[in-house]
Structures are given as structure tokens and as C-alpha cells.
Amino acid sequence: MGREGTLAVLAAMLVGLAAFRMVPPRAEAQAVSCPPNQVGKLDGRAMCGALGELSGGERRVLGLPLDINQATEAELDALPGIGAQLAQRIVVERKAHGPFTDLNALQRVPGIGPGKLRLLAGRATARAARP
């Protein structure tokens, strides 16, 4: 590469650096102001605002385990190792025999054994049934 080629490469690099510097810095995290009477705890995490029941999608976004006693077929289907058919069996079993007492109780559903339970650990839970 001749002198002109080298200068062209250096010019391109400088333009790239200038463009890089023009990118605004990442915004700093904003502090959240929460009135003391609205601070609560959900699954061991501090939350602000009304803490009513969260949907399965909301729980997933917050990194909270999915409650198998409240989850819809679609929400169960999104869990690792659970497909549409197994999700349907879980809902049918839950309706026929009541809520699951814990995650191990899922083994009463045909197709769920220790291997599936290992996949679900930390991603699903069986919370107490609500009135």
C-alpha cells in the first residue's frame, strides 16, 4: 500500500474515532422514589407500588419464577422442557386434582420426572393456592 492508501486508512480511522466520541454516554441509572407505605416484598425482592398478583409474563420479565398453579398453558409452554402438549396436561391435572403443593408434585403429570424438574428449578414454583 502506498502513501495515499495509508493516508486514506488513517483518515477513515479518525472519522471512525470521531463518530465514536459523538455517541452520547450511557444514561446513569435513575433513582426510584417510592413512598414508604408502598414498599413491599415479593419473592424476596423489594418492589414499589401495588403488589397484587403478577401475570406469568410479568414474573418472567422481573426474573421471578413462574407459579405453576396460576400459569396459563401458553406461559407453561414457554418453560424449558415443557411443550404445548405437556403444558396442556399440567393444566388438565391442576383442574382435575387441585393445585400442586410443590414443584415435585408435578411428577403426577405423565411425562414429568426428575429430569424435567431439574430444568424447571429456579424457573417455576408452586405457590400456595389463593382463595
Residue pairs with C-beta under 8 A, 6 or more apart in sequence:
1 9
32 48
34 48
34 49
38 48
38 49
38 50
39 46
39 47
39 48
40 46
40 47
40 48
40 51
41 47
42 51
42 54
42 64
43 64
43 65
45 62
45 64
53 70
53 130
54 62
54 64
55 75
56 66
56 67
56 70
56 71
56 72
56 75
56 78
57 75
59 65
59 66
59 67
60 66
60 75
60 78
65 122
65 123
65 124
65 125
66 75
66 76
66 79
66 123
66 124
66 125
67 124
67 125
67 126
67 127
68 76
68 90
68 94
68 100
68 103
68 106
68 124
68 125
68 126
69 94
69 99
69 100
69 126
69 127
69 129
70 127
70 130
71 124
72 91
73 84
73 87
73 88
73 90
73 91
74 87
76 82
76 86
76 87
76 90
76 91
77 83
77 84
77 87
79 87
79 119
79 120
79 123
79 124
80 119
80 120
80 123
81 115
81 116
81 119
81 120
82 90
82 116
82 120
85 111
86 109
86 111
86 112
89 109
89 110
89 111
90 106
90 109
90 112
93 108
93 109
94 100
97 108
98 129
99 126
99 129
100 106
100 108
100 126
101 126
102 126
103 117
103 120
103 121
103 124
103 125
103 126
104 117
105 126
106 112
106 116
106 117
106 120
106 126
107 113
107 114
107 117
